Structures are given as structure tokens and as C-alpha cells.
């Protein structure tokens, strides 16, 4: 992996999420209460996330709160969000399987779950913008607006009749075929099938980026090690009490719409004091911006009791993104993290409304 092991990368640069990750919440929520007058996550919110008393009170009253977390590198973005939901964790796990209901934002232009096994018709609506199609005519390794392997650039240029009147249809059909083939390879071979982006000066191997991102957070290693091993070792690794879903989405969080393919794992884990239900979303591909991304959500019961109806839904969204360094990049980064925070807050509010209205 570029001559550097995950362990060495982890020693060199440890992402701040290791300190303020969901794992700390699990420690506070599942261990003995540190405050007899406050709900158990209070200590986590206060000491690890540095929320104000007003923010914590808002969460306890059912208002979604999202906050940007510090990271050591400008290319990394981390956002924390929490909301108290008066429903069961199981109702949340069932809801996340219905992807359209989780994408109410105007930023989502399309989303669809893949069949089992995936098929080409699942990718209807998975289309590139006109600017991206024009860019593909001249894409070269090290100079391309889309994140693509070199072989994909060549295939677009050699397989498409660029003089055809319906060139957009030709390009999109080929893009859909490539996306399907990559997903099938991933389901067969795991991270090794994710390839290498050659759109910028330096090649970027997707599997390395994901493992490095994961190694910089102790959240999964310390508190959900089985889930971490599964995310890295899929499909050879085994994870009892889990379900896999694959889907694509077309989103517009930046200057242009972006196509993403994701692997979602719903995991009903366990601790000595009861179940710990979690959802991890691992990005497999993005046409722009996102070099790698991982979202982890954990359901923490209000009192640590398995028969308690309400729960805190805690989410941490972590990603590495291109174009966030330098003077121009710093401006872009400010906008990117602000959008992510606002979207997460709106998403948690939507989830709470949907889940509580169905009780």
C-alpha cells in the first residue's frame, strides 16, 4: 500500500475522531453513569464534543444538533450530530433500509438501491452532467475533472463515437456498465477492486485511502472491532447479525452534481449491558470531491436499559476531499463543512419526525 502499512500511517497521523468518536459515547452510555442528575451521554457531549449546556439541553429536548469537529489536515472533514428520538432503535434500522425516505434534501437528485445480484437496470438515472461528458473527450492521467482510473479514461475515449448525435446516451450507458462491473468486482474481491484514481498529479488508491481513514479513528477498533474488520475484510470477513445494502446516489453538495456508490452495513452488535445497533456507510466511488468517506451512526438507549423506548442517534461523518487545501481550498473547505453540518442537522430532524410519527 504505497510502501506504508496501515499501522504506520496510524502512528504518524491519528485523526481527531479517535478522541471524540462514537466509541467515547459508548463508554459513557454503557458504563456506569458519571452523573446522577443527567442522562448518561451528557458527559460525552460535554467533555468530548465540547457542546454547550444549551446545545445539550436542546438534544435532550429532541432538537437535532450538529457540530464540526477539528481535524489535523484541511483535506479531512468530520462532523458530529445527535438527536433524541422517542422510538425504538429497531424502527430506525428498518427505516434506513428504505433509502428514498432518508434523502429528503434538495441536494439529493437521485438514489436507488441495487438488486441482489445487481443489474444494469438498477443504474437508470445514474448519469453524468454535460460538462463531465465533454471533459471525458480529453481526460488524461493527472489532468481530469472526474475521478477515474486510467483504463476508464481510455475506454471512454476509444469506445464512444464522439461524433454521434446521441453521444450523451453512449457515454452514460458506458458509465453505467463500468459502475455495475466495479460493484460486482467489489462484491467478489473487496477493496482490491476499487482501483486507483489518476485524475490528479499523484495517483490515489481508493483502498489505501479508506484503510488510512479507518485506522485514524479508534472508534471501531476499540468498541466495534467486528464491524471494523468486516468493513476492511469484506467479503471474506464474516459479521453475524448484519445486513448489507448497496446503492448509488446523485448529489449536489459542491459546485457540480456528484455520482456516488455506497456500501451500507446494518449491524446489530452487542455489549455486556445490551445491544449496540449501528449503521456504517462506506463510499466505494465518487465522481467528484470525495476521495473516501465513512459515516457511522450508533443508537444509544437513554438509560442503557434494553427495554427503554427512546434512544440517542449519534452520527459522525468523516471524509477526505480533494480541493480543500491552499488559499482557494480554504474558502471551499469553509463552505463544504458548513453544508455538511447543515445537512446532517436537517437529516437528523427528518429522521426524528418520520420515526416518531409512525409510533
Residue pairs with C-beta under 8 A, 6 or more apart in sequence:
1 205
1 207
1 208
1 211
2 205
2 208
6 211
6 212
6 214
6 215
7 215
9 211
9 212
9 215
9 216
10 212
10 215
10 216
13 72
13 73
13 216
14 216
14 218
15 71
15 72
15 76
15 78
15 213
15 216
15 217
15 318
16 69
16 70
16 71
16 72
16 78
17 69
17 71
17 78
17 216
17 217
17 219
17 316
17 318
18 216
18 217
18 218
18 219
19 48
20 48
20 49
20 69
20 80
21 217
21 218
21 219
21 296
21 316
22 219
22 223
22 278
22 296
22 298
22 314
22 316
23 218
23 219
23 220
23 222
23 223
23 224
24 44
24 48
25 41
25 44
25 48
25 298
25 300
25 314
26 223
26 271
26 276
26 298
26 300
27 44
27 223
28 34
28 40
28 41
28 43
28 44
29 40
29 41
29 44
29 300
29 301
29 304
29 312
30 271
30 272
30 273
30 274
30 276
30 300
30 304
33 40
33 304
34 40
34 43
35 42
35 43
39 60
39 302
39 303
39 312
40 302
40 303
40 304
41 82
41 300
41 312
41 314
42 56
45 51
45 55
45 56
45 59
45 82
46 53
46 56
49 67
49 69
49 80
50 67
51 59
51 65
51 67
55 65
55 67
58 65
59 65
59 82
59 83
59 84
59 312
60 84
61 84
62 83
62 84
62 85
62 86
62 352
63 83
63 349
64 81
64 82
64 83
64 345
64 346
64 348
64 349
64 352
65 81
65 82
65 83
65 345
66 79
66 80
66 81
66 82
66 341
66 342
66 344
66 345
66 348
67 79
67 80
67 81
67 341
68 78
68 79
68 80
68 337
68 340
68 341
69 78
69 79
69 80
69 316
70 78
71 77
71 78
74 324
74 325
74 329
74 330
74 333
75 291
75 320
75 321
75 322
75 324
75 325
76 318
76 319
76 320
76 321
77 317
77 318
77 319
77 320
77 321
77 324
77 333
77 336
77 337
77 340
78 316
78 317
78 318
78 319
79 316
79 317
79 337
79 340
79 341
79 344
80 314
80 315
80 316
81 314
81 315
81 316
81 317
81 341
81 344
81 345
81 347
81 348
82 312
82 313
82 314
82 315
82 348
83 312
83 313
83 348
83 349
83 351
83 352
84 302
84 310
84 311
84 312
84 313
84 352
85 92
85 310
85 311
85 312
85 313
85 351
85 352
85 355
85 356
86 309
86 310
86 356
86 359
87 309
87 310
87 311
87 355
87 356
87 358
87 359
88 309
88 311
89 275
89 277
89 299
89 301
89 311
90 277
91 355
91 358
91 359
92 277
92 299
92 311
92 313
92 351
92 355
93 266
93 268
93 277
93 279
93 299
95 101
95 102
95 351
95 354
95 355
96 102
96 264
96 266
96 279
97 243
97 245
97 266
99 111
99 112
99 113
99 245
99 247
100 111
101 354
102 347
102 350
102 351
103 111
103 249
104 346
104 347
104 350
105 343
105 346
105 347
107 251
107 252
107 253
107 339
107 343
108 249
108 250
108 251
109 250
109 251
109 252
109 257
110 125
110 126
110 248
110 249
110 250
111 247
111 248
111 249
111 250
112 122
112 123
112 124
112 125
112 126
112 247
112 248
113 122
113 245
113 246
113 247
114 122
114 183
114 246
114 247
114 248
115 122
117 184
117 187
118 180
118 183
118 184
118 187
118 246
119 180
120 176
120 177
120 180
122 180
122 248
123 176
123 179
123 180
123 248
125 250
126 172
126 175
126 176
126 179
126 248
126 250
126 259
127 168
127 172
127 175
127 250
128 136
128 146
128 168
128 171
128 172
128 175
128 259
128 287
129 256
129 257
130 168
131 145
131 256
132 145
132 146
132 256
132 287
133 167
133 168
133 171
133 172
135 144
135 145
135 146
136 146
136 153
136 156
136 157
136 160
136 171
137 157
137 162
139 145
139 146
139 148
139 153
139 156
139 157
139 199
140 153
141 150
141 153
141 198
141 199
142 198
142 199
142 200
142 201
143 199
144 153
144 198
144 199
145 199
145 288
146 199
146 287
146 288
147 197
147 199
147 204
147 285
147 286
147 287
147 288
147 291
147 322
148 197
148 198
148 199
149 195
149 196
149 197
149 198
150 198
152 178
153 198
155 174
155 178
156 171
156 174
159 174
160 167
160 170
160 171
160 174
161 167
161 170
164 170
179 248
179 259
179 261
179 285
182 193
182 194
182 195
182 261
182 284
182 285
183 246
183 261
183 284
185 193
186 193
186 194
186 263
186 284
187 235
187 246
188 235
189 235
190 233
190 234
190 235
190 236
191 206
191 207
191 210
191 211
191 232
191 234
192 207
194 205
194 206
194 207
194 210
194 284
194 285
195 205
195 206
196 203
196 204
196 205
196 206
197 203
197 204
197 206
197 291
198 204
200 322
204 291
206 284
206 285
206 291
206 292
209 291
209 292
209 320
210 232
210 282
210 283
210 292
210 294
211 232
213 292
213 294
213 318
213 319
213 320
214 220
214 228
214 231
214 232
214 294
217 318
219 296
219 316
220 227
220 228
220 231
220 280
220 296
221 228
223 276
224 267
224 269
224 276
224 278
226 239
226 267
226 269
227 239
227 242
227 265
227 267
227 269
227 278
227 280
229 237
229 239
230 237
230 238
230 239
230 242
230 265
230 267
231 265
231 280
231 282
231 294
234 244
234 263
239 265
239 267
241 267
241 268
241 269
241 270
242 265
242 266
242 267
242 268
243 265
243 266
244 263
244 264
244 265
245 263
245 264
245 265
245 266
246 261
246 262
246 263
246 264
247 261
247 262
247 264
248 259
248 260
248 261
248 262
249 259
249 260
249 262
250 257
250 258
250 259
250 260
251 257
251 258
251 260
252 258
253 289
253 336
253 339
253 340
253 343
254 288
254 289
254 336
256 288
258 286
258 287
258 288
258 289
258 290
259 285
259 286
259 287
260 283
260 285
260 286
260 287
260 290
261 283
261 284
261 285
261 286
262 281
262 282
262 283
262 284
263 281
263 282
263 284
264 279
264 280
264 281
264 282
265 279
265 280
265 281
265 282
266 277
266 278
266 279
267 277
267 278
267 279
267 280
268 275
268 277
269 275
269 276
269 277
269 278
270 276
273 304
274 301
274 304
274 305
274 306
275 306
276 298
276 299
276 300
277 298
277 299
278 296
278 297
278 298
278 299
279 295
279 296
279 297
280 294
280 295
280 296
280 297
281 293
281 294
281 295
282 293
282 294
283 290
283 292
283 293
283 294
283 319
286 293
288 322
289 321
289 322
289 323
289 336
290 319
290 320
290 321
291 319
291 320
291 321
291 322
292 319
292 320
293 317
293 318
293 319
293 320
294 318
294 319
295 315
295 316
295 317
295 318
296 315
296 316
296 318
297 313
297 314
297 315
298 313
298 314
298 315
299 311
299 312
299 313
300 311
300 312
300 314
301 308
301 310
301 311
301 312
302 308
302 310
302 311
302 312
313 348
313 351
313 352
315 344
315 348
317 340
317 344
321 333
321 336
323 329
323 332
324 330
324 332
324 333
324 336
